[in-house]
């Protein structure tokens, strides 16, 4: 309490000569129910949250409403099992899987990798059991840097894998030399595993926490899925062959298939 | 107004019919004002007070609420489409033409259904990404993370089964490609595929199965899962904001301490 500029009061309240045997020496950080919380930072749900939700309902509905006025849902000719369309693509959220199928054995691309990813997501909260930094984006500044670097890395590595495998396919070269399960299964699996393992190994050497390792793995998964989806959606034309989006033959426009 | 004063609404609010609807009288006295709060559904879903930080837009981007809203839009437009759609190989495509060409607002309703569906898949994925990067899957929210994974898969399933219903070339071949992936699963793949399609290829049996999954099975499962999901959000203490005070456990030395008071 700085009350020295009020001498009359100070002299009475805080006498200069006193027999007190205690003093304020230092302020300590402590662990208590209200430590670090400051004043109660809450607001009433009613009406604050209600208003936010009403605004969201109106905003989202209006956005879909306006877009629906501008863009029509596609409808092509009636289904005909005798006439294949070219390219035949899965819905956009599965087109990454379809792209993956171009590069490896179907059991690996269609079953083992998706199962591994779902298993990773399911086990995630039981592997990363730390309770620190909940509710903070990327946990720490270091976590943010890990996201940035692994995102850039996976986009470059996976794009390179897709393009290289498309240009000179190792699997095709190996096709008549080794059995199919090696050329189509083991080799691509090893390449993908290596791409994932490199940043994980670097982080492990730098004594990363489990959370940081999970951040790296999740980011690799997310941005690899993004690359494969974009490639399958925009770069694949007739025959599911690779073209630049603006050089698609036969007037094929990937956006027509949404 | 004192509590003892009999409200002029009393003849209405004390009637048995009113009391069967509402567990409180007119909110013109402190008791009924608090009863209005504690006995209403909004405050069943939400706590009375929420932390400011959990409302910050740049924290959650409202993605969970947006997914739920889109689910609502999809149910509304989907039910409207159901009045005209017939899940038969002969009649599905003509029904689509009818909806688009002769039914008032048919094309518009279909547009809203389709774009909301795409947007919902995107919103659900982004919601999961947000929850992951903010560490919101950690204790005590592990179970709700699992429910969320279930909801992501149900959303993909709902979108995928709806994809076949227009019965045009696009939907037919997309489902043919999509279900052929299921056929690659060792041992059970062929069985799973024929269970889904009701036969060796996409035909009438597949259409009726996809339709039933799309309009009944998956939406019901999703409603159940969404109820559990929202209920658990409240049970687990609302949105995961950093109010535990734990910020240092496995933090590297170079990390700053945002929000920590300095004295």
Interface residues (C-beta under 8 A of the other chain):
Chain A: X27 X31 X35 X36 X37 X38 X41 X42 X43 X44 X45 X46 X48 X49 X50 X52 X53 X56 X57 X60 X61 X64 X65 X67 X68 X69 X71 X72 X73 X74 X75 X76 X77 X78 X79 X80 X81 X83 X84 X85 X88 X89 X90 X91 X92 X93 X94 X97 X98 X101 X106 X107 X110 X111 X118 X121 X122 X124 X125 X126 X128 X129 X130 X131 X132 X133 X134 X135 X136 X137 X138 X139 X140 X141 X142 X147 X209 X210 X211 X215 X218 X222 X257 X258
Chain B: X37 X42 X43 X46 X47 X48 X49 X50 X51 X52 X53 X55 X59 X62 X65 X66 X69 X70 X72 X73 X89 X93 X96 X97 X100 X107 X108 X110 X111 X112 X113 X114 X115 X116 X118 X119 X121 X125 X129 X132 X133 X134 X135 X136 X137 X138 X139 X141 X142 X145 X146 X149 X153 X156 X159 X160 X163 X166 X167 X168 X169 X170 X171 X172 X173 X174 X176 X177 X178 X181 X182 X184 X185 X186 X189 X201 X202 X203 X239 X240 X241 X242 X243 X244 X245 X246 X247 X248 X249 X250 X251 X252 X254 X255 X256 X258 X259 X260 X261 X263
